[in-house]
């Protein structure tokens, strides 16, 4: 570079121009600078070569140490576990493909439902413990000196004997009825297994059959629980009525109300808990989201099993109830001129047994079947929506959360009738029961609206029976449930108006009875026809709005909304036969007239509550009928 610089035209020109002396100094500077740069570059090159060599040596040593550590860890792991299979080739994950769920992990919605189930069972146990504080025959030892029970010790001994007789008759009837139910369940399960295996596969047929048997035995357990509690509480209600002054009804009302609460909360919690446990057990086998639709088809057997037992309980128990009632009236009133529940008439025991098997065991199985069928129908329809499947397990179980929220709301409102606004006089009884129904309905609506927005996607598609699909929303689902709940309340209030002695229809019918049996029959039949007008239009409006918002999935949600307050509905429904039995026991034991007057006041409201329970059962069954078309 310096040589080229000296020989360049610029330097030559300088030398020729007489500037040689001036150009010599730069030439020497360039030469010295060039030599220094060459030496520096050589040193840098040598250093880089040496550094590269050292770096290669360091990397090689680090690589060797890492391989040695990996080998040591692999040997240790190999000693602890069997050798793994050959590694699968690397696969890319498709985010749109259905993924398997964790079979052992419970989601937040599962915990919420099981918590509600636990609360319901604990609350039922608490009410049962409170009922046991009232002794059937307390004796003189347990009573204060001024207790009214001291003067009726002989009558209380009769109460205990009559209670034991009714208990024996009820257990005998249940033993005979449920023996036939079990035989039918086992025989029909074989037929169901064959038919479902032919239509799909043996695995699906087996899962459907197991769900059918589980639903049937759960319905049997629910009816048995309600029946035993009602029989246990009837004599205690009589004793509670005799233990208070003539002007108070609080103790007797609370015993009967808590007996109904045991049945209501135990049945709802048991049915909901068993259904969720069945779903979680089946999810172990149907682990992929794409298989959940098949799983829900299998779980639908749960509702079929509950309805099969409900048929025996409702029809068989109802026929026995009316046969025993009419038979007792014919032989007692018509043939021998005896009073109602006269102790000389042995048919009164069968009459009291019939009140329990028809209005407690039968109605409990009936409403359990409606709850199971509506829940299974909603699950089956929801599993056919890809949007709800993509939303996850919580969105799919939204129908179960409705019943879970209903248990908690009904428990919170149950203290209104027993503690906050207890029944003291005759006029307080119906208002307390009506307040229970109204408060639970209006409180469950905002809770369901929150659950719908928390669990369901804002917009989702559902299969439609009219067109291909229908656009639904979480708000629309909440409206469907709310419309069902409010419609059920309206049906209950209309039923109360036409069956309560506090309103004009019943009073007019009682006045017409003075003109003869023919006029009474015609007028009563006319009232029955007129009482069905508002419920029919209410059901039609519910179906219209629910179908418009979410097709048949909305109709199933409306049925669940009507049954969301089932714990309260069963409470006031079970209250009726308990008070009816209490009045019969008081008459047969020949307790004072004041005690019989109290039980008659409670029984008058109980007849109305029994009619309200039938209204809920018929209304929810009509809605479930539509939902089952799609399921």
Beta strands, then each sheet from edge to edge (+ up, - down):
strand 1: 459-463
strand 2: 469-473
sheet 1: 1+ 2-
end
